[in-house]
Amino acid sequence: MRAVRRAPMKPKQTRSRTQEYSKRVLGAMILLWFAGALFGAAVVVVQVLGDAYTTDLSSLLSYIGLPMGGGIVSYLIKSALENREKIKHTQELRESGYHNNFIP
């Protein structure tokens, strides 16, 4: 009988505790941001319907818009860095001779 040659095993991918913690913190921040936006919208609606002299719509729009702008930019930077690392890791696997159907 011929011996069957197996491909080298792929190293396990583990997530660090800080990564999981940061996801929880980010999720909580997003949840609080939505709650604040809903509360602010309710306050503005009450002010408009109550014929208030001052309606604080511009502050609400700033509260909604500014974090979104910063969040989108930071997410794009984060995803670009992660993609660069994935490409580098894939290239290292190719050069080491590891072949898998999942590697493009």
C-alpha atoms as one frame of an Amber mdcrd trajectory, in Angstrom:
protein
   0.000   0.000   0.000   1.023   3.538  -0.688   1.351   5.983   2.143  -1.115
   8.844   1.966   0.522  12.241   2.156  -1.464  14.841   4.049  -1.275  18.568
   3.717   0.131  20.429   6.710  -2.522  21.420   9.198  -3.705  24.991   9.206
  -2.830  26.832  12.434  -5.780  27.487  14.703  -7.119  30.985  14.678  -7.762
  32.226  18.183  -9.343  35.448  19.238  -7.798  37.375  22.030  -9.772  38.443
  25.052  -9.180  42.104  24.271 -10.721  41.694  20.821 -13.868  40.158  22.321
 -13.949  42.864  24.998 -13.637  45.638  22.414 -16.534  44.143  20.436 -18.691
  44.213  23.570 -17.732  47.795  24.351 -18.380  48.850  20.767 -21.767  47.112
  20.792 -22.725  48.867  24.027 -21.633  52.238  22.639 -23.701  51.745  19.482
 -26.725  50.703  21.533 -26.396  53.799  23.751 -25.948  56.008  20.677 -29.194
  54.703  19.168 -31.002  55.164  22.481 -29.744  58.761  22.661 -30.782  59.433
  19.075 -34.283  58.085  19.715 -34.596  60.087  22.925 -33.386  63.243  21.168
 -35.837  62.698  18.315 -38.670  62.292  20.827 -37.661  65.524  22.569 -37.575
  67.416  19.257 -41.001  66.039  18.280 -42.438  67.116  21.636 -40.883  70.575
  21.197 -42.290  70.950  17.683 -45.756  69.741  18.632 -45.800  71.876  21.759
 -44.988  75.042  19.788 -41.816  75.609  21.772 -39.975  78.814  21.066 -36.667
  77.000  20.589 -36.359  73.653  18.899 -33.001  71.967  19.264 -32.957  70.145
  15.929 -29.444  71.255  14.944 -27.950  69.702  18.096 -29.785  66.451  17.415
 -28.505  66.352  13.838 -24.964  67.010  15.064 -25.348  64.235  17.642 -26.438
  61.857  14.901 -24.070  62.943  12.135 -20.713  63.533  13.788 -20.222  60.070
  15.309 -21.391  58.453  12.086 -18.772  60.343  10.087 -16.005  59.408  12.489
 -17.300  55.858  12.799 -17.335  55.278   9.072 -13.774  56.562   8.652 -12.449
  54.501  11.566 -14.248  51.385  10.283 -12.714  51.833   6.825  -9.239  52.192
   8.321  -9.747  49.118  10.518 -11.035  46.976   7.650  -8.183  48.089   5.381
  -5.610  47.065   7.998  -7.327  43.710   8.569  -7.489  43.005   4.838  -3.791
  43.813   4.492  -3.001  41.310   7.251  -5.214  38.644   5.636  -3.491  39.119
   2.289  -0.065  38.938   3.934  -1.063  35.769   5.811  -2.427  34.152   2.630
   0.778  34.988   0.781   2.861  33.455   3.577   0.780  30.273   3.415   1.267
  30.063  -0.347   5.017  30.549  -0.051   5.283  27.904   2.665   3.702  25.335
   0.336   0.405  25.007   2.126  -2.357  24.355  -0.380  -6.021  24.561   0.484
  -9.133  25.012  -1.568 -10.042  28.062   0.492  -6.922  30.039  -0.390  -7.501
  32.020  -3.585
